[in-house]
Amino acid sequence: MPDKESKDSVLQALQWLENKLDEIENDLYLTNLHKQQQFAIYNRCVKRVKGYLFEIYIQEQQYENARLLYSSSNSEDAVVFIFSSYLYENDLISAKEFIDTLEAKNEQVEDFITLQRINLDRIPYGPFYNASSSDLVVIRDIALKPHPFSAYGKALYYILNNEIISSEIDEIITENKSINNEYDFFTEDNLSVYPNPFSKYLNIDIALGENDKIELEIRDLFGQLFYINTEVS
């Protein structure tokens, strides 16, 4: 069980981040480009902090509070967190009702809905549940798809059929995308950051052109700035 101090610190961090987002939104001196960059930084931090707070609420069996963290979002992450909270609560009726309210806005969500409906039928019977051959075919097909929710298919197929499904993971190359080409030169080939995570020392290797200049900021998990260098060239 997390202590009250750690819970309070996470709540304070979340409030600070939300206030910071409001501050950025209302800053008349920031260009749209800089607002987008700041939003990207702080929204990532909000996502992580909400994840920590969700875990705390689940451990404390405050399931409704856990769901409230994501009640205003229709993102795929929010769907997964809300649905999983019902499973943690062992409230299968509400879990089914929630799944039935979801809109299959894309293939990933449609596959998630399909898998969880089968999973909810399975849970009450535990190891004594016998899946139909048609369900196993559906699960296997989803498990082989190249999207994140296919992992649920692999796990469910193993539970039901005791068979591991392996598939190649697509190579992902991260790039810093923006509407301004000035910021589009970072890829894995010219940016290296290690070790991650780090305690005392962090190495950042950046391959810059002769006239390239950047501003380097390092923030902690909660978005707090603890290092800035505006003269990297």
C-alpha positions as CSV (number, residue, x, y, z in Angstrom):
1,M,0.0,0.0,0.0
2,P,1.5,3.4,-1.0
3,D,1.9,5.8,1.9
4,K,-0.1,9.1,2.0
5,E,3.0,11.2,1.3
6,S,3.7,9.5,-2.0
7,K,0.0,9.7,-3.1
8,D,-0.1,13.4,-2.2
9,S,3.1,14.1,-4.1
10,V,1.6,12.5,-7.2
11,L,-1.6,14.4,-6.9
12,Q,0.4,17.6,-6.5
13,A,2.5,16.8,-9.6
14,L,-0.7,16.1,-11.6
15,Q,-2.2,19.4,-10.5
16,W,1.0,21.3,-11.3
17,L,1.1,19.8,-14.8
18,E,-2.5,20.6,-15.5
19,N,-2.0,24.2,-14.4
20,K,1.1,24.3,-16.6
21,L,-0.9,23.2,-19.6
22,D,-3.5,25.9,-18.9
23,E,-0.7,28.4,-18.6
24,I,0.7,27.4,-22.0
25,E,-2.7,27.6,-23.6
26,N,-3.2,31.1,-22.4
27,D,0.3,32.4,-23.1
28,L,-0.1,35.1,-25.7
29,Y,3.6,35.3,-26.4
30,L,4.1,31.7,-27.5
31,T,3.8,30.9,-31.2
32,N,1.6,27.9,-32.2
33,L,4.7,25.9,-32.9
34,H,6.2,26.5,-29.5
35,K,2.8,25.7,-27.9
36,Q,2.7,22.4,-29.7
37,Q,6.2,21.5,-28.5
38,Q,5.3,22.4,-24.9
39,F,2.0,20.5,-25.0
40,A,3.9,17.4,-26.3
41,I,6.3,17.6,-23.4
42,Y,3.8,18.1,-20.6
43,N,1.1,15.8,-22.0
44,R,3.6,13.0,-21.9
45,C,4.3,13.8,-18.3
46,V,0.6,13.9,-17.5
47,K,0.1,10.5,-19.1
48,R,2.9,9.0,-16.9
49,V,1.7,10.7,-13.7
50,K,-1.9,9.6,-14.3
51,G,-0.6,6.0,-14.7
52,Y,1.1,6.2,-11.3
53,L,-2.0,7.6,-9.7
54,F,-4.2,5.0,-11.3
55,E,-2.0,2.3,-9.8
56,I,-2.3,3.9,-6.4
57,Y,-6.1,4.1,-6.6
58,I,-6.3,0.5,-7.7
59,Q,-4.1,-0.6,-4.7
60,E,-6.4,1.4,-2.4
61,Q,-9.5,-0.1,-4.1
62,Q,-10.7,3.3,-5.0
63,Y,-11.9,2.1,-8.4
64,E,-14.2,5.0,-9.1
65,N,-11.4,7.5,-8.6
66,A,-9.2,5.5,-10.9
67,R,-11.9,5.7,-13.6
68,L,-12.4,9.4,-13.1
69,L,-8.8,10.0,-14.1
70,Y,-9.8,9.0,-17.7
71,S,-13.5,9.8,-17.8
72,S,-13.0,12.9,-19.9
73,S,-10.9,11.1,-22.6
74,N,-11.9,8.8,-25.4
75,S,-8.3,7.8,-26.2
76,E,-7.4,4.2,-26.6
77,D,-5.3,4.4,-23.4
78,A,-8.3,5.7,-21.5
79,V,-10.4,2.8,-22.8
80,V,-7.9,0.3,-21.6
81,F,-7.5,1.9,-18.1
82,I,-11.2,2.2,-17.5
83,F,-11.9,-1.4,-18.7
84,S,-9.1,-2.8,-16.6
85,S,-10.4,-1.0,-13.5
86,Y,-13.6,-3.0,-13.7
87,L,-11.6,-6.2,-13.9
88,Y,-9.5,-5.2,-10.9
89,E,-12.8,-4.6,-9.1
90,N,-14.1,-8.0,-10.3
91,D,-17.2,-6.2,-11.6
92,L,-17.8,-8.2,-14.8
93,I,-21.3,-6.8,-15.4
94,S,-20.0,-3.2,-15.5
95,A,-17.0,-4.3,-17.6
96,K,-19.4,-5.9,-20.2
97,E,-21.6,-2.8,-20.1
98,F,-18.6,-0.6,-20.7
99,I,-17.4,-2.7,-23.7
100,D,-20.9,-2.5,-25.2
101,T,-20.8,1.3,-25.1
102,L,-17.5,1.5,-27.0
103,E,-17.5,2.7,-30.6
104,A,-15.2,0.8,-32.9
105,K,-13.6,3.9,-34.3
106,N,-10.8,1.9,-35.9
107,E,-9.6,-1.6,-36.4
108,Q,-7.5,-1.6,-33.2
109,V,-10.4,-0.7,-31.0
110,E,-12.7,-3.1,-32.8
111,D,-10.2,-5.9,-32.2
112,F,-9.9,-4.9,-28.5
113,I,-13.7,-5.1,-28.1
114,T,-13.8,-8.5,-29.8
115,L,-11.1,-9.9,-27.6
116,Q,-12.5,-8.6,-24.4
117,R,-16.0,-9.9,-25.1
118,I,-14.5,-13.4,-25.5
119,N,-12.3,-12.8,-22.4
120,L,-15.3,-11.8,-20.3
121,D,-17.1,-14.9,-21.3
122,R,-14.1,-16.9,-20.2
123,I,-13.3,-15.3,-16.8
124,P,-16.2,-16.8,-14.8
125,Y,-15.2,-20.4,-15.8
126,G,-11.5,-20.0,-15.4
127,P,-9.5,-23.0,-16.6
128,F,-12.7,-24.9,-17.3
129,Y,-13.8,-22.6,-20.1
130,N,-13.7,-24.2,-23.6
131,A,-13.4,-21.7,-26.4
132,S,-15.1,-22.5,-29.7
133,S,-13.0,-23.2,-32.7
134,S,-14.3,-20.0,-34.4
135,D,-13.3,-17.9,-31.4
136,L,-9.8,-19.4,-31.5
137,V,-9.5,-18.5,-35.2
138,V,-10.6,-14.9,-34.5
139,I,-8.2,-14.5,-31.6
140,R,-5.3,-15.9,-33.6
141,D,-6.0,-13.6,-36.5
142,I,-6.0,-10.6,-34.2
143,A,-2.9,-11.8,-32.4
144,L,-1.0,-11.8,-35.7
145,K,-1.9,-8.2,-36.6
146,P,0.7,-5.4,-36.3
147,H,-1.0,-3.2,-33.7
148,P,-0.5,-2.9,-29.9
149,F,-3.8,-4.7,-29.0
150,S,-2.6,-7.8,-30.8
151,A,-0.7,-8.5,-27.5
152,Y,-4.0,-9.2,-25.8
153,G,-4.8,-11.7,-28.6
154,K,-1.5,-13.5,-28.0
155,A,-2.1,-13.7,-24.2
156,L,-5.7,-14.8,-24.6
157,Y,-4.7,-17.4,-27.2
158,Y,-2.1,-18.9,-24.9
159,I,-4.6,-19.0,-22.0
160,L,-7.2,-20.8,-24.1
161,N,-5.0,-23.0,-26.2
162,N,-1.7,-23.2,-24.4
163,E,0.1,-22.1,-27.5
164,I,2.5,-19.2,-27.9
165,I,2.1,-17.1,-31.0
166,S,5.2,-15.2,-32.0
167,S,5.4,-12.5,-34.6
168,E,8.0,-10.1,-35.8
169,I,8.0,-6.7,-34.3
170,D,8.1,-3.9,-36.9
171,E,11.1,-1.7,-36.6
172,I,10.1,1.7,-35.3
173,I,12.2,4.8,-36.1
174,T,11.2,7.7,-34.0
175,E,11.4,11.2,-35.5
176,N,10.6,14.6,-34.1
177,K,7.9,15.8,-36.5
178,S,6.7,19.4,-36.7
179,I,5.1,21.7,-39.2
180,N,8.5,23.5,-39.4
181,N,11.4,21.7,-41.2
182,E,13.8,23.5,-38.9
183,Y,12.9,20.8,-36.3
184,D,12.8,17.8,-38.5
185,F,16.4,16.5,-38.4
186,F,16.3,14.3,-35.3
187,T,16.3,10.6,-35.9
188,E,17.9,7.6,-34.2
189,D,20.8,8.0,-36.6
190,N,21.9,11.4,-35.3
191,L,20.6,11.5,-31.8
192,S,21.8,9.1,-29.0
193,V,20.8,9.4,-25.3
194,Y,22.2,7.0,-22.7
195,P,21.9,5.5,-20.2
196,N,18.1,5.6,-19.7
197,P,17.2,5.8,-16.9
198,F,20.2,7.5,-15.4
199,S,21.1,8.7,-11.9
200,K,24.2,10.9,-12.0
201,Y,25.4,11.1,-15.6
202,L,23.6,11.4,-18.9
203,N,25.3,11.2,-22.3
204,I,23.7,13.1,-25.2
205,D,25.3,12.7,-28.6
206,I,23.9,14.9,-31.3
207,A,25.2,15.1,-34.9
208,L,24.6,18.7,-36.0
209,G,25.4,20.4,-39.3
210,E,27.9,23.2,-39.5
211,N,25.3,26.0,-38.9
212,D,22.8,24.0,-36.8
213,K,21.9,25.3,-33.4
214,I,19.4,23.8,-30.8
215,E,18.1,24.5,-27.4
216,L,18.5,21.6,-25.0
217,E,16.1,21.1,-22.1
218,I,16.1,18.2,-19.7
219,R,13.0,17.6,-17.5
220,D,12.1,15.0,-14.9
221,L,9.2,12.7,-15.0
222,F,6.8,15.4,-13.7
223,G,7.9,18.0,-16.3
224,Q,10.1,20.0,-14.0
225,L,13.0,21.6,-15.8
226,F,16.4,20.9,-14.2
227,Y,18.8,21.6,-17.0
228,I,18.8,24.0,-20.0
229,N,21.4,24.9,-22.5
230,T,20.5,27.5,-25.2
231,E,23.9,27.5,-26.9
232,V,24.3,24.0,-28.3
233,S,25.8,24.1,-31.7
